[in-house]
């Protein structure tokens, strides 16, 4: 749990931050990011190329077909 408070009194029970407090704090953190970090953390990055993937079951089926 993360608590945001204007008070530093340890006798108060910590409470979860509100959605608005989370948005504000997240914005403050992002404002300190470098351009490189900003690019790396973009949510909708599309890789230029990725390794093709195959299903092992497809490979075994193809091998069995060739061996028939």
Backbone as JSON, one array per atom type, in Angstrom:
{
  "sequence": "XXXXXXXXXXXXXXXXXXXXXXXXXXXXXXXXXXXXXXXXXXXXXXXXXXXXXXXXXXXXXXXXXXXX",
  "N": [[0.85, -1.17, 0.0], [0.49, 2.22, -0.76], [0.79, 5.36, 0.63], [-0.34, 8.67, 0.46], [0.14, 11.76, 1.83], [-0.33, 14.93, 3.35], [0.46, 15.25, 5.85], [2.86, 14.37, 8.32], [2.52, 12.79, 10.47], [2.94, 10.03, 12.37], [1.08, 8.8, 13.94], [-1.37, 8.71, 12.76], [-3.46, 6.55, 10.87], [-2.37, 5.05, 7.9], [-3.75, 5.64, 4.7], [-5.11, 4.38, 1.63], [-4.23, 5.99, -1.44], [-6.3, 8.29, -3.26], [-7.85, 7.84, -6.52], [-7.38, 10.22, -7.96], [-5.19, 11.32, -6.57], [-3.3, 9.38, -7.18], [-3.1, 9.7, -9.97], [-2.03, 12.31, -10.09], [0.44, 11.98, -8.74], [1.64, 10.06, -10.41], [1.86, 11.55, -12.75], [3.68, 13.48, -11.9], [5.96, 11.88, -11.53], [6.35, 10.93, -14.19], [6.92, 13.34, -15.43], [9.55, 13.76, -14.78], [10.95, 12.0, -16.34], [13.4, 11.14, -18.78], [13.72, 11.79, -22.33], [14.49, 9.45, -23.58], [13.7, 7.49, -21.72], [10.97, 7.98, -21.77], [10.31, 7.19, -24.39], [10.95, 4.47, -24.2], [9.07, 3.58, -22.39], [6.62, 3.89, -23.56], [3.31, 2.87, -24.09], [2.15, 1.72, -26.36], [4.05, 0.5, -28.09], [5.31, -0.81, -31.08], [6.95, -3.57, -32.21], [9.59, -3.52, -34.62], [10.31, -5.81, -35.94], [9.84, -9.2, -35.23], [10.77, -12.38, -33.94], [9.7, -15.12, -35.83], [7.15, -17.36, -34.74], [6.31, -20.75, -33.98], [4.07, -23.51, -33.59], [4.74, -26.33, -31.7], [3.24, -28.65, -31.99], [2.32, -28.38, -34.63], [4.68, -28.74, -36.03], [5.36, -31.4, -35.37], [3.18, -32.72, -36.52], [3.56, -32.12, -39.21], [5.99, -33.44, -39.69], [5.22, -36.11, -39.24], [3.43, -36.36, -41.32], [5.14, -36.1, -43.54], [6.65, -38.4, -43.21], [4.91, -40.44, -43.83]],
  "CA": [[0.0, 0.0, 0.0], [1.2, 3.49, -0.81], [-0.04, 6.41, 1.22], [0.04, 10.04, 0.18], [-0.43, 12.59, 2.88], [0.35, 16.2, 3.61], [0.88, 15.18, 7.24], [3.91, 13.4, 8.6], [2.22, 12.29, 11.81], [2.89, 8.58, 12.31], [-0.01, 8.27, 14.75], [-2.53, 8.53, 11.89], [-3.41, 5.33, 10.09], [-2.16, 5.32, 6.48], [-4.88, 5.29, 3.84], [-4.79, 4.28, 0.21], [-4.46, 7.25, -2.14], [-7.46, 8.33, -4.16], [-7.44, 7.78, -7.94], [-6.84, 11.52, -8.36], [-3.84, 11.43, -6.0], [-2.43, 8.49, -7.96], [-2.86, 10.37, -11.27], [-1.13, 13.46, -9.85], [1.78, 11.47, -8.42], [2.18, 9.42, -11.62], [2.24, 12.64, -13.66], [4.92, 14.07, -11.35], [7.05, 10.95, -11.84], [6.58, 10.96, -15.64], [7.51, 14.64, -15.8], [11.01, 13.69, -14.56], [11.56, 11.04, -17.26], [14.13, 11.64, -19.95], [13.07, 11.42, -23.6], [14.8, 8.04, -23.8], [12.82, 6.71, -20.85], [9.62, 8.17, -22.29], [10.16, 6.32, -25.57], [11.01, 3.08, -23.77], [7.89, 3.24, -21.6], [5.38, 4.08, -24.3], [2.47, 1.67, -23.96], [1.77, 1.12, -27.63], [5.2, 0.29, -28.96], [5.21, -1.94, -32.0], [8.3, -3.97, -32.62], [9.81, -3.46, -36.07], [10.37, -7.19, -36.4], [9.98, -10.15, -34.14], [11.09, -13.73, -34.37], [8.5, -15.9, -36.11], [6.92, -18.44, -33.79], [5.57, -21.9, -34.51], [3.55, -24.42, -32.58], [5.43, -27.62, -31.76], [2.29, -29.62, -32.53], [2.31, -28.24, -36.08], [5.93, -29.31, -36.54], [5.27, -32.86, -35.3], [2.19, -33.16, -37.51], [4.19, -32.03, -40.53], [6.99, -34.51, -39.77], [4.48, -37.36, -39.39], [2.87, -36.35, -42.69], [6.22, -36.36, -44.49], [7.14, -39.77, -43.03], [3.91, -41.42, -44.3]],
  "C": [[0.89, 1.23, 0.0], [0.28, 4.55, -0.25], [0.52, 7.77, 0.87], [-0.62, 10.91, 1.23], [0.36, 13.88, 2.98], [0.89, 16.22, 5.03], [1.99, 14.14, 7.38], [3.75, 12.85, 10.01], [2.05, 10.78, 11.73], [1.75, 8.0, 13.12], [-1.27, 8.06, 13.91], [-2.36, 7.24, 11.09], [-3.28, 5.7, 8.61], [-3.38, 4.85, 5.69], [-4.41, 5.19, 2.41], [-5.05, 5.63, -0.45], [-5.7, 7.15, -3.03], [-6.97, 8.2, -5.6], [-6.83, 9.11, -8.42], [-5.42, 11.72, -7.82], [-2.85, 10.55, -6.76], [-2.09, 9.14, -9.29], [-1.86, 11.51, -11.12], [0.29, 12.97, -9.62], [2.43, 10.82, -9.64], [2.64, 10.48, -12.62], [3.55, 13.28, -13.2], [6.12, 13.18, -11.66], [7.37, 11.0, -13.32], [7.23, 12.26, -16.09], [9.03, 14.65, -15.62], [11.71, 12.74, -15.52], [12.32, 11.75, -18.37], [13.37, 11.22, -21.2], [13.3, 9.94, -23.9], [13.88, 7.14, -22.97], [11.38, 6.8, -21.34], [9.36, 7.25, -23.47], [10.1, 4.86, -25.16], [9.71, 2.66, -23.07], [6.57, 3.47, -22.32], [4.59, 2.78, -24.33], [2.22, 0.98, -25.3], [2.95, 1.0, -28.59], [4.93, -0.92, -29.84], [6.62, -2.32, -32.41], [8.42, -3.91, -34.15], [9.82, -4.85, -36.68], [10.48, -8.08, -35.19], [10.21, -11.54, -34.73], [9.79, -14.47, -34.67], [8.36, -17.04, -35.1], [6.12, -19.55, -34.47], [5.07, -22.72, -33.34], [4.23, -25.77, -32.76], [4.51, -28.7, -32.34], [2.22, -29.57, -34.05], [3.54, -28.89, -36.7], [5.83, -30.84, -36.51], [4.28, -33.41, -36.32], [2.79, -33.14, -38.91], [5.22, -33.15, -40.72], [6.3, -35.86, -39.99], [3.92, -37.45, -40.81], [3.95, -36.67, -43.71], [6.72, -37.8, -44.41], [6.15, -40.83, -43.51], [4.15, -41.84, -45.7]]
}
